[in-house]
Amino acid sequence: IGEVLYIDHYGTLVTNIAGSEIERATGVSVAGGHTAAIGRTFGDVEPGA
């Protein structure tokens, strides 16, 4: 659906995926089988997610 454009020093991923696509998703998978939670702010996801 999209690509990661930037990763900050906290590990936050910035993508080019439309918000309407994100709203329907519950998580993401990236190359290598890693998964990540989706949130608009740090408080939206559990620590370590």
PDBQT receptor file of N, H, CA, C and O in Angstrom, charges set to zero:
ATOM      1  N   ILE A   1       0.834  -1.193   0.000  1.00  0.00    +0.000 N 
ATOM      2  CA  ILE A   1       0.000   0.000   0.000  1.00  0.00    +0.000 C 
ATOM      3  C   ILE A   1       0.868   1.242   0.000  1.00  0.00    +0.000 C 
ATOM      4  O   ILE A   1       0.500   2.244  -0.613  1.00  0.00    +0.000 OA
ATOM      5  N   GLY A   2       2.020   1.206   0.676  1.00  0.00    +0.000 N 
ATOM      6  H   GLY A   2       2.319   0.392   1.174  1.00  0.00    +0.000 HD
ATOM      7  CA  GLY A   2       2.848   2.397   0.751  1.00  0.00    +0.000 C 
ATOM      8  C   GLY A   2       4.251   2.072   1.210  1.00  0.00    +0.000 C 
ATOM      9  O   GLY A   2       4.657   0.911   1.263  1.00  0.00    +0.000 OA
ATOM     10  N   GLU A   3       4.985   3.120   1.542  1.00  0.00    +0.000 N 
ATOM     11  H   GLU A   3       4.655   4.064   1.499  1.00  0.00    +0.000 HD
ATOM     12  CA  GLU A   3       6.378   2.981   1.948  1.00  0.00    +0.000 C 
ATOM     13  C   GLU A   3       6.648   3.805   3.196  1.00  0.00    +0.000 C 
ATOM     14  O   GLU A   3       5.973   4.798   3.466  1.00  0.00    +0.000 OA
ATOM     15  N   VAL A   4       7.653   3.371   3.953  1.00  0.00    +0.000 N 
ATOM     16  H   VAL A   4       8.201   2.564   3.734  1.00  0.00    +0.000 HD
ATOM     17  CA  VAL A   4       8.151   4.164   5.071  1.00  0.00    +0.000 C 
ATOM     18  C   VAL A   4       9.058   5.237   4.483  1.00  0.00    +0.000 C 
ATOM     19  O   VAL A   4       9.991   4.938   3.739  1.00  0.00    +0.000 OA
ATOM     20  N   LEU A   5       8.772   6.490   4.825  1.00  0.00    +0.000 N 
ATOM     21  H   LEU A   5       8.014   6.733   5.429  1.00  0.00    +0.000 HD
ATOM     22  CA  LEU A   5       9.552   7.612   4.307  1.00  0.00    +0.000 C 
ATOM     23  C   LEU A   5      10.644   8.051   5.266  1.00  0.00    +0.000 C 
ATOM     24  O   LEU A   5      11.673   8.584   4.851  1.00  0.00    +0.000 OA
ATOM     25  N   TYR A   6      10.410   7.821   6.561  1.00  0.00    +0.000 N 
ATOM     26  H   TYR A   6       9.574   7.388   6.898  1.00  0.00    +0.000 HD
ATOM     27  CA  TYR A   6      11.331   8.336   7.574  1.00  0.00    +0.000 C 
ATOM     28  C   TYR A   6      11.121   7.567   8.865  1.00  0.00    +0.000 C 
ATOM     29  O   TYR A   6       9.992   7.195   9.188  1.00  0.00    +0.000 OA
ATOM     30  N   ILE A   7      12.194   7.322   9.609  1.00  0.00    +0.000 N 
ATOM     31  H   ILE A   7      13.111   7.624   9.347  1.00  0.00    +0.000 HD
ATOM     32  CA  ILE A   7      12.121   6.743  10.950  1.00  0.00    +0.000 C 
ATOM     33  C   ILE A   7      12.882   7.679  11.876  1.00  0.00    +0.000 C 
ATOM     34  O   ILE A   7      14.067   7.934  11.663  1.00  0.00    +0.000 OA
ATOM     35  N   ASP A   8      12.204   8.197  12.913  1.00  0.00    +0.000 N 
ATOM     36  H   ASP A   8      11.241   7.990  13.085  1.00  0.00    +0.000 HD
ATOM     37  CA  ASP A   8      12.891   9.117  13.822  1.00  0.00    +0.000 C 
ATOM     38  C   ASP A   8      13.660   8.346  14.891  1.00  0.00    +0.000 C 
ATOM     39  O   ASP A   8      13.617   7.116  14.917  1.00  0.00    +0.000 OA
ATOM     40  N   HIS A   9      14.360   9.051  15.768  1.00  0.00    +0.000 N 
ATOM     41  H   HIS A   9      14.395  10.051  15.747  1.00  0.00    +0.000 HD
ATOM     42  CA  HIS A   9      15.206   8.395  16.763  1.00  0.00    +0.000 C 
ATOM     43  C   HIS A   9      14.414   7.673  17.852  1.00  0.00    +0.000 C 
ATOM     44  O   HIS A   9      15.009   6.959  18.658  1.00  0.00    +0.000 OA
ATOM     45  N   TYR A  10      13.096   7.836  17.900  1.00  0.00    +0.000 N 
ATOM     46  H   TYR A  10      12.613   8.416  17.244  1.00  0.00    +0.000 HD
ATOM     47  CA  TYR A  10      12.240   7.079  18.813  1.00  0.00    +0.000 C 
ATOM     48  C   TYR A  10      11.720   5.801  18.165  1.00  0.00    +0.000 C 
ATOM     49  O   TYR A  10      11.139   4.958  18.848  1.00  0.00    +0.000 OA
ATOM     50  N   GLY A  11      11.920   5.646  16.867  1.00  0.00    +0.000 N 
ATOM     51  H   GLY A  11      12.392   6.331  16.313  1.00  0.00    +0.000 HD
ATOM     52  CA  GLY A  11      11.405   4.493  16.145  1.00  0.00    +0.000 C 
ATOM     53  C   GLY A  11      10.061   4.732  15.497  1.00  0.00    +0.000 C 
ATOM     54  O   GLY A  11       9.438   3.796  14.995  1.00  0.00    +0.000 OA
ATOM     55  N   THR A  12       9.602   5.981  15.501  1.00  0.00    +0.000 N 
ATOM     56  H   THR A  12      10.108   6.741  15.909  1.00  0.00    +0.000 HD
ATOM     57  CA  THR A  12       8.338   6.331  14.861  1.00  0.00    +0.000 C 
ATOM     58  C   THR A  12       8.507   6.284  13.346  1.00  0.00    +0.000 C 
ATOM     59  O   THR A  12       9.454   6.851  12.802  1.00  0.00    +0.000 OA
ATOM     60  N   LEU A  13       7.584   5.604  12.671  1.00  0.00    +0.000 N 
ATOM     61  H   LEU A  13       6.815   5.143  13.113  1.00  0.00    +0.000 HD
ATOM     62  CA  LEU A  13       7.631   5.508  11.216  1.00  0.00    +0.000 C 
ATOM     63  C   LEU A  13       6.705   6.538  10.593  1.00  0.00    +0.000 C 
ATOM     64  O   LEU A  13       5.546   6.655  10.992  1.00  0.00    +0.000 OA
ATOM     65  N   VAL A  14       7.201   7.274   9.630  1.00  0.00    +0.000 N 
ATOM     66  H   VAL A  14       8.142   7.179   9.306  1.00  0.00    +0.000 HD
ATOM     67  CA  VAL A  14       6.391   8.197   8.840  1.00  0.00    +0.000 C 
ATOM     68  C   VAL A  14       6.237   7.546   7.468  1.00  0.00    +0.000 C 
ATOM     69  O   VAL A  14       7.226   7.168   6.841  1.00  0.00    +0.000 OA
ATOM     70  N   THR A  15       4.982   7.416   7.002  1.00  0.00    +0.000 N 
ATOM     71  H   THR A  15       4.179   7.723   7.511  1.00  0.00    +0.000 HD
ATOM     72  CA  THR A  15       4.723   6.733   5.737  1.00  0.00    +0.000 C 
ATOM     73  C   THR A  15       4.000   7.643   4.749  1.00  0.00    +0.000 C 
ATOM     74  O   THR A  15       3.622   8.770   5.068  1.00  0.00    +0.000 OA
ATOM     75  N   ASN A  16       3.823   7.122   3.550  1.00  0.00    +0.000 N 
ATOM     76  H   ASN A  16       4.130   6.206   3.291  1.00  0.00    +0.000 HD
ATOM     77  CA  ASN A  16       3.019   7.811   2.546  1.00  0.00    +0.000 C 
ATOM     78  C   ASN A  16       1.664   7.114   2.376  1.00  0.00    +0.000 C 
ATOM     79  O   ASN A  16       1.038   7.229   1.322  1.00  0.00    +0.000 OA
ATOM     80  N   ILE A  17       1.212   6.397   3.400  1.00  0.00    +0.000 N 
ATOM     81  H   ILE A  17       1.720   6.303   4.256  1.00  0.00    +0.000 HD
ATOM     82  CA  ILE A  17      -0.065   5.687   3.361  1.00  0.00    +0.000 C 
ATOM     83  C   ILE A  17      -1.173   6.646   3.775  1.00  0.00    +0.000 C 
ATOM     84  O   ILE A  17      -1.064   7.332   4.791  1.00  0.00    +0.000 OA
ATOM     85  N   ALA A  18      -2.236   6.688   2.985  1.00  0.00    +0.000 N 
ATOM     86  H   ALA A  18      -2.325   6.130   2.160  1.00  0.00    +0.000 HD
ATOM     87  CA  ALA A  18      -3.365   7.588   3.251  1.00  0.00    +0.000 C 
ATOM     88  C   ALA A  18      -4.044   7.240   4.574  1.00  0.00    +0.000 C 
ATOM     89  O   ALA A  18      -4.150   6.069   4.939  1.00  0.00    +0.000 OA
ATOM     90  N   GLY A  19      -4.498   8.262   5.281  1.00  0.00    +0.000 N 
ATOM     91  H   GLY A  19      -4.412   9.213   4.984  1.00  0.00    +0.000 HD
ATOM     92  CA  GLY A  19      -5.197   8.066   6.545  1.00  0.00    +0.000 C 
ATOM     93  C   GLY A  19      -6.392   7.144   6.421  1.00  0.00    +0.000 C 
ATOM     94  O   GLY A  19      -6.674   6.373   7.338  1.00  0.00    +0.000 OA
ATOM     95  N   SER A  20      -7.099   7.211   5.304  1.00  0.00    +0.000 N 
ATOM     96  H   SER A  20      -6.869   7.838   4.560  1.00  0.00    +0.000 HD
ATOM     97  CA  SER A  20      -8.267   6.346   5.099  1.00  0.00    +0.000 C 
ATOM     98  C   SER A  20      -7.866   4.875   5.044  1.00  0.00    +0.000 C 
ATOM     99  O   SER A  20      -8.652   4.014   5.441  1.00  0.00    +0.000 OA
ATOM    100  N   GLU A  21      -6.673   4.569   4.566  1.00  0.00    +0.000 N 
ATOM    101  H   GLU A  21      -6.035   5.268   4.244  1.00  0.00    +0.000 HD
ATOM    102  CA  GLU A  21      -6.175   3.191   4.552  1.00  0.00    +0.000 C 
ATOM    103  C   GLU A  21      -5.780   2.752   5.957  1.00  0.00    +0.000 C 
ATOM    104  O   GLU A  21      -6.030   1.611   6.345  1.00  0.00    +0.000 OA
ATOM    105  N   ILE A  22      -5.170   3.642   6.711  1.00  0.00    +0.000 N 
ATOM    106  H   ILE A  22      -4.967   4.569   6.396  1.00  0.00    +0.000 HD
ATOM    107  CA  ILE A  22      -4.730   3.333   8.070  1.00  0.00    +0.000 C 
ATOM    108  C   ILE A  22      -5.924   3.059   8.976  1.00  0.00    +0.000 C 
ATOM    109  O   ILE A  22      -5.862   2.160   9.815  1.00  0.00    +0.000 OA
ATOM    110  N   GLU A  23      -6.999   3.808   8.826  1.00  0.00    +0.000 N 
ATOM    111  H   GLU A  23      -7.050   4.538   8.145  1.00  0.00    +0.000 HD
ATOM    112  CA  GLU A  23      -8.175   3.645   9.683  1.00  0.00    +0.000 C 
ATOM    113  C   GLU A  23      -8.738   2.236   9.626  1.00  0.00    +0.000 C 
ATOM    114  O   GLU A  23      -9.311   1.772  10.611  1.00  0.00    +0.000 OA
ATOM    115  N   ARG A  24      -8.596   1.544   8.511  1.00  0.00    +0.000 N 
ATOM    116  H   ARG A  24      -8.131   1.921   7.711  1.00  0.00    +0.000 HD
ATOM    117  CA  ARG A  24      -9.130   0.190   8.363  1.00  0.00    +0.000 C 
ATOM    118  C   ARG A  24      -8.174  -0.872   8.879  1.00  0.00    +0.000 C 
ATOM    119  O   ARG A  24      -8.586  -2.013   9.088  1.00  0.00    +0.000 OA
ATOM    120  N   ALA A  25      -6.923  -0.531   9.087  1.00  0.00    +0.000 N 
ATOM    121  H   ALA A  25      -6.588   0.396   8.917  1.00  0.00    +0.000 HD
ATOM    122  CA  ALA A  25      -5.905  -1.511   9.474  1.00  0.00    +0.000 C 
ATOM    123  C   ALA A  25      -5.784  -1.621  10.990  1.00  0.00    +0.000 C 
ATOM    124  O   ALA A  25      -6.092  -0.675  11.715  1.00  0.00    +0.000 OA
ATOM    125  N   THR A  26      -5.333  -2.779  11.462  1.00  0.00    +0.000 N 
ATOM    126  H   THR A  26      -5.083  -3.547  10.873  1.00  0.00    +0.000 HD
ATOM    127  CA  THR A  26      -5.092  -2.981  12.893  1.00  0.00    +0.000 C 
ATOM    128  C   THR A  26      -3.605  -3.079  13.206  1.00  0.00    +0.000 C 
ATOM    129  O   THR A  26      -3.209  -2.985  14.368  1.00  0.00    +0.000 OA
ATOM    130  N   GLY A  27      -2.787  -3.264  12.193  1.00  0.00    +0.000 N 
ATOM    131  H   GLY A  27      -3.108  -3.340  11.249  1.00  0.00    +0.000 HD
ATOM    132  CA  GLY A  27      -1.345  -3.354  12.365  1.00  0.00    +0.000 C 
ATOM    133  C   GLY A  27      -0.691  -3.396  11.002  1.00  0.00    +0.000 C 
ATOM    134  O   GLY A  27      -1.364  -3.420   9.972  1.00  0.00    +0.000 OA
ATOM    135  N   VAL A  28       0.624  -3.405  11.010  1.00  0.00    +0.000 N 
ATOM    136  H   VAL A  28       1.171  -3.386  11.847  1.00  0.00    +0.000 HD
ATOM    137  CA  VAL A  28       1.359  -3.461   9.751  1.00  0.00    +0.000 C 
ATOM    138  C   VAL A  28       2.430  -4.533   9.839  1.00  0.00    +0.000 C 
ATOM    139  O   VAL A  28       2.917  -4.853  10.923  1.00  0.00    +0.000 OA
ATOM    140  N   SER A  29       2.788  -5.081   8.701  1.00  0.00    +0.000 N 
ATOM    141  H   SER A  29       2.392  -4.821   7.820  1.00  0.00    +0.000 HD
ATOM    142  CA  SER A  29       3.904  -6.014   8.590  1.00  0.00    +0.000 C 
ATOM    143  C   SER A  29       4.932  -5.386   7.669  1.00  0.00    +0.000 C 
ATOM    144  O   SER A  29       4.596  -4.790   6.645  1.00  0.00    +0.000 OA
ATOM    145  N   VAL A  30       6.181  -5.532   8.051  1.00  0.00    +0.000 N 
ATOM    146  H   VAL A  30       6.454  -6.016   8.883  1.00  0.00    +0.000 HD
ATOM    147  CA  VAL A  30       7.254  -4.987   7.235  1.00  0.00    +0.000 C 
ATOM    148  C   VAL A  30       8.199  -6.114   6.843  1.00  0.00    +0.000 C 
ATOM    149  O   VAL A  30       8.149  -7.205   7.412  1.00  0.00    +0.000 OA
ATOM    150  N   ALA A  31       9.048  -5.846   5.879  1.00  0.00    +0.000 N 
ATOM    151  H   ALA A  31       9.088  -4.960   5.417  1.00  0.00    +0.000 HD
ATOM    152  CA  ALA A  31       9.997  -6.853   5.413  1.00  0.00    +0.000 C 
ATOM    153  C   ALA A  31      10.715  -7.490   6.595  1.00  0.00    +0.000 C 
ATOM    154  O   ALA A  31      11.075  -6.810   7.556  1.00  0.00    +0.000 OA
ATOM    155  N   GLY A  32      10.914  -8.765   6.518  1.00  0.00    +0.000 N 
ATOM    156  H   GLY A  32      10.622  -9.317   5.737  1.00  0.00    +0.000 HD
ATOM    157  CA  GLY A  32      11.573  -9.477   7.599  1.00  0.00    +0.000 C 
ATOM    158  C   GLY A  32      10.606 -10.002   8.638  1.00  0.00    +0.000 C 
ATOM    159  O   GLY A  32      11.023 -10.631   9.610  1.00  0.00    +0.000 OA
ATOM    160  N   GLY A  33       9.302  -9.750   8.446  1.00  0.00    +0.000 N 
ATOM    161  H   GLY A  33       8.963  -9.239   7.656  1.00  0.00    +0.000 HD
ATOM    162  CA  GLY A  33       8.296 -10.291   9.348  1.00  0.00    +0.000 C 
ATOM    163  C   GLY A  33       8.025  -9.476  10.591  1.00  0.00    +0.000 C 
ATOM    164  O   GLY A  33       7.270  -9.919  11.455  1.00  0.00    +0.000 OA
ATOM    165  N   HIS A  34       8.613  -8.303  10.712  1.00  0.00    +0.000 N 
ATOM    166  H   HIS A  34       9.227  -7.943  10.009  1.00  0.00    +0.000 HD
ATOM    167  CA  HIS A  34       8.347  -7.448  11.866  1.00  0.00    +0.000 C 
ATOM    168  C   HIS A  34       6.931  -6.891  11.778  1.00  0.00    +0.000 C 
ATOM    169  O   HIS A  34       6.435  -6.608  10.687  1.00  0.00    +0.000 OA
ATOM    170  N   THR A  35       6.286  -6.736  12.924  1.00  0.00    +0.000 N 
ATOM    171  H   THR A  35       6.689  -6.966  13.810  1.00  0.00    +0.000 HD
ATOM    172  CA  THR A  35       4.958  -6.124  12.946  1.00  0.00    +0.000 C 
ATOM    173  C   THR A  35       4.974  -4.917  13.867  1.00  0.00    +0.000 C 
ATOM    174  O   THR A  35       5.820  -4.813  14.754  1.00  0.00    +0.000 OA
ATOM    175  N   ALA A  36       4.045  -4.018  13.654  1.00  0.00    +0.000 N 
ATOM    176  H   ALA A  36       3.358  -4.102  12.933  1.00  0.00    +0.000 HD
ATOM    177  CA  ALA A  36       3.970  -2.805  14.464  1.00  0.00    +0.000 C 
ATOM    178  C   ALA A  36       2.522  -2.412  14.667  1.00  0.00    +0.000 C 
ATOM    179  O   ALA A  36       1.671  -2.661  13.813  1.00  0.00    +0.000 OA
ATOM    180  N   ALA A  37       2.251  -1.795  15.806  1.00  0.00    +0.000 N 
ATOM    181  H   ALA A  37       2.942  -1.592  16.500  1.00  0.00    +0.000 HD
ATOM    182  CA  ALA A  37       0.922  -1.261  16.088  1.00  0.00    +0.000 C 
ATOM    183  C   ALA A  37       0.755   0.064  15.353  1.00  0.00    +0.000 C 
ATOM    184  O   ALA A  37       1.733   0.694  14.951  1.00  0.00    +0.000 OA
ATOM    185  N   ILE A  38      -0.488   0.470  15.185  1.00  0.00    +0.000 N 
ATOM    186  H   ILE A  38      -1.283  -0.042  15.511  1.00  0.00    +0.000 HD
ATOM    187  CA  ILE A  38      -0.786   1.737  14.516  1.00  0.00    +0.000 C 
ATOM    188  C   ILE A  38      -1.414   2.687  15.518  1.00  0.00    +0.000 C 
ATOM    189  O   ILE A  38      -2.334   2.307  16.243  1.00  0.00    +0.000 OA
ATOM    190  N   GLY A  39      -0.926   3.919  15.567  1.00  0.00    +0.000 N 
ATOM    191  H   GLY A  39      -0.179   4.228  14.979  1.00  0.00    +0.000 HD
ATOM    192  CA  GLY A  39      -1.510   4.933  16.429  1.00  0.00    +0.000 C 
ATOM    193  C   GLY A  39      -1.193   6.316  15.906  1.00  0.00    +0.000 C 
ATOM    194  O   GLY A  39      -0.222   6.517  15.177  1.00  0.00    +0.000 OA
ATOM    195  N   ARG A  40      -2.024   7.261  16.289  1.00  0.00    +0.000 N 
ATOM    196  H   ARG A  40      -2.813   7.098  16.882  1.00  0.00    +0.000 HD
ATOM    197  CA  ARG A  40      -1.781   8.651  15.879  1.00  0.00    +0.000 C 
ATOM    198  C   ARG A  40      -0.802   9.330  16.833  1.00  0.00    +0.000 C 
ATOM    199  O   ARG A  40      -0.094  10.258  16.443  1.00  0.00    +0.000 OA
ATOM    200  N   THR A  41      -0.762   8.863  18.093  1.00  0.00    +0.000 N 
ATOM    201  H   THR A  41      -1.337   8.109  18.410  1.00  0.00    +0.000 HD
ATOM    202  CA  THR A  41       0.167   9.412  19.082  1.00  0.00    +0.000 C 
ATOM    203  C   THR A  41       0.802   8.263  19.854  1.00  0.00    +0.000 C 
ATOM    204  O   THR A  41       0.348   7.123  19.756  1.00  0.00    +0.000 OA
ATOM    205  N   PHE A  42       1.848   8.554  20.621  1.00  0.00    +0.000 N 
ATOM    206  H   PHE A  42       2.217   9.480  20.701  1.00  0.00    +0.000 HD
ATOM    207  CA  PHE A  42       2.500   7.526  21.430  1.00  0.00    +0.000 C 
ATOM    208  C   PHE A  42       1.531   6.888  22.412  1.00  0.00    +0.000 C 
ATOM    209  O   PHE A  42       1.640   5.693  22.690  1.00  0.00    +0.000 OA
ATOM    210  N   GLY A  43       0.586   7.657  22.944  1.00  0.00    +0.000 N 
ATOM    211  H   GLY A  43       0.498   8.627  22.718  1.00  0.00    +0.000 HD
ATOM    212  CA  GLY A  43      -0.365   7.151  23.921  1.00  0.00    +0.000 C 
ATOM    213  C   GLY A  43      -1.393   6.196  23.352  1.00  0.00    +0.000 C 
ATOM    214  O   GLY A  43      -2.114   5.547  24.110  1.00  0.00    +0.000 OA
ATOM    215  N   ASP A  44      -1.480   6.095  22.039  1.00  0.00    +0.000 N 
ATOM    216  H   ASP A  44      -0.895   6.622  21.423  1.00  0.00    +0.000 HD
ATOM    217  CA  ASP A  44      -2.454   5.206  21.400  1.00  0.00    +0.000 C 
ATOM    218  C   ASP A  44      -2.052   3.736  21.443  1.00  0.00    +0.000 C 
ATOM    219  O   ASP A  44      -2.909   2.869  21.268  1.00  0.00    +0.000 OA
ATOM    220  N   VAL A  45      -0.791   3.432  21.669  1.00  0.00    +0.000 N 
ATOM    221  H   VAL A  45      -0.095   4.136  21.812  1.00  0.00    +0.000 HD
ATOM    222  CA  VAL A  45      -0.323   2.041  21.651  1.00  0.00    +0.000 C 
ATOM    223  C   VAL A  45       0.311   1.681  22.987  1.00  0.00    +0.000 C 
ATOM    224  O   VAL A  45       0.773   2.550  23.728  1.00  0.00    +0.000 OA
ATOM    225  N   GLU A  46       0.324   0.387  23.281  1.00  0.00    +0.000 N 
ATOM    226  H   GLU A  46      -0.051  -0.318  22.679  1.00  0.00    +0.000 HD
ATOM    227  CA  GLU A  46       0.916  -0.103  24.520  1.00  0.00    +0.000 C 
ATOM    228  C   GLU A  46       2.440   0.044  24.475  1.00  0.00    +0.000 C 
ATOM    229  O   GLU A  46       3.032  -0.018  23.398  1.00  0.00    +0.000 OA
ATOM    230  N   PRO A  47       3.080   0.238  25.637  1.00  0.00    +0.000 N 
ATOM    231  CA  PRO A  47       4.545   0.296  25.670  1.00  0.00    +0.000 C 
ATOM    232  C   PRO A  47       5.147  -0.978  25.071  1.00  0.00    +0.000 C 
ATOM    233  O   PRO A  47       4.691  -2.084  25.360  1.00  0.00    +0.000 OA
ATOM    234  N   GLY A  48       6.155  -0.814  24.251  1.00  0.00    +0.000 N 
ATOM    235  H   GLY A  48       6.525   0.085  24.017  1.00  0.00    +0.000 HD
ATOM    236  CA  GLY A  48       6.818  -1.940  23.616  1.00  0.00    +0.000 C 
ATOM    237  C   GLY A  48       6.147  -2.438  22.352  1.00  0.00    +0.000 C 
ATOM    238  O   GLY A  48       6.652  -3.349  21.695  1.00  0.00    +0.000 OA
ATOM    239  N   ALA A  49       4.998  -1.842  22.000  1.00  0.00    +0.000 N 
ATOM    240  H   ALA A  49       4.588  -1.102  22.533  1.00  0.00    +0.000 HD
ATOM    241  CA  ALA A  49       4.266  -2.304  20.804  1.00  0.00    +0.000 C 
ATOM    242  C   ALA A  49       4.986  -1.911  19.541  1.00  0.00    +0.000 C 
ATOM    243  O   ALA A  49       4.518  -2.214  18.444  1.00  0.00    +0.000 OA
TER     244      ALA A  49
